[in-house]
Amino acid sequence: MSRPRGAIEWPILLTIVFLLSAGTYQRNAVWKSDLDLWQDCLKKSPGKERTHHNLGFAYYELGQWDDAKKAFEEALRLNPRYALSRYNLGLVYYKTGFTEEAIDCYRKAIELDPAFPESFYNLGLAYYQKGAYEEAVHAYRTFLERKPDYEGGHSSLGLAYKALQQWDDSIQSFKEELKYHPDSFYASLYLGDTYRDLRNYPEALAHYRKALASPAVSHPEELHKVISSMENSQAIKEERNQ
């Protein structure tokens, strides 16, 4: 998942192909094997929704969105109440930029199986992408009632609150993320962003420094620049006040 809007945009790290190529090759080999398996199963059992669903998931893992969409739609034609296929169809729509269609699929999946919490989280992501922040808050909160320790869940809720300028709730959500995941880079970064928006520069600096010390820090030179700029501004302000 890409970093949601509402915070400092950091440059995208380039994939180190050489280091990751072996693992990527192995994963693709597994997914290709799954695809062959379910294509073979389809020849033997073309009328089973589960076969079409699993074939769709194999296509999804390979990034073959059109084929995945067709397979999930066929599973739903065979069984319109297949909640997991409806949910996965929503994932395909979201991946391909059809946010409204994704929202519709997630909502239908929830109607069919309200006990599946991931539908609420991805519904929140889609609402956030749409700019429907209050609806995103509701979806995230419902999800977190069931999975409070889900990594990134409280940060996503915090970003939705931040977009609504509900600053206290936003800050509390990011802090809740850090309670469950103390080394969360993004929770610290988002806290820095929020305090900076509120012009609370000492708190912003404290959280930016914590983000910089995180094992998961990405592009530290950009964060160094932000911290240095704020430190210089603070030093100038203090000199003027003397």
HUNORPE-V446333 format. One record per residue. N is the residue number from 1. PSI is psi as a letter, one per 40 degrees, with the letter a starting at -180 (999 if undefined). Layout:
BEGIN
n,psi
N,PSI
N,PSI
END
This chain:
BEGIN
n,psi
1,h
2,i
3,h
4,i
5,i
6,e
7,i
8,h
9,h
10,i
11,i
12,h
13,h
14,i
15,h
16,g
17,d
18,d
19,d
20,e
21,d
22,d
23,d
24,d
25,d
26,d
27,d
28,d
29,d
30,d
31,d
32,d
33,d
34,d
35,d
36,d
37,d
38,d
39,d
40,d
41,d
42,d
43,d
44,d
45,g
46,e
47,e
48,h
49,d
50,d
51,d
52,d
53,d
54,d
55,d
56,d
57,d
58,d
59,d
60,d
61,d
62,e
63,e
64,g
65,d
66,d
67,d
68,d
69,d
70,d
71,d
72,d
73,d
74,d
75,d
76,d
77,d
78,d
79,g
80,e
81,e
82,g
83,d
84,d
85,d
86,d
87,d
88,d
89,d
90,d
91,d
92,d
93,d
94,d
95,d
96,e
97,e
98,g
99,d
100,d
101,d
102,d
103,d
104,d
105,d
106,d
107,d
108,d
109,d
110,d
111,d
112,d
113,g
114,e
115,e
116,h
117,d
118,d
119,d
120,d
121,d
122,d
123,d
124,d
125,d
126,d
127,d
128,d
129,d
130,d
131,e
132,g
133,d
134,d
135,d
136,d
137,d
138,d
139,d
140,d
141,d
142,d
143,d
144,d
145,d
146,d
147,g
148,d
149,e
150,h
151,h
152,e
153,d
154,d
155,d
156,d
157,d
158,d
159,d
160,d
161,d
162,d
163,d
164,e
165,f
166,g
167,d
168,d
169,d
170,d
171,d
172,d
173,d
174,d
175,d
176,d
177,d
178,d
179,d
180,d
181,g
182,d
183,e
184,h
185,d
186,d
187,d
188,d
189,d
190,d
191,d
192,d
193,d
194,d
195,d
196,d
197,d
198,e
199,f
200,g
201,d
202,d
203,d
204,d
205,d
206,d
207,d
208,d
209,d
210,d
211,d
212,d
213,e
214,i
215,d
216,e
217,h
218,h
219,g
220,d
221,d
222,d
223,d
224,d
225,d
226,d
227,d
228,d
229,d
230,d
231,d
232,d
233,d
234,d
235,d
236,d
237,d
238,d
239,d
240,d
241,e
242,999
END
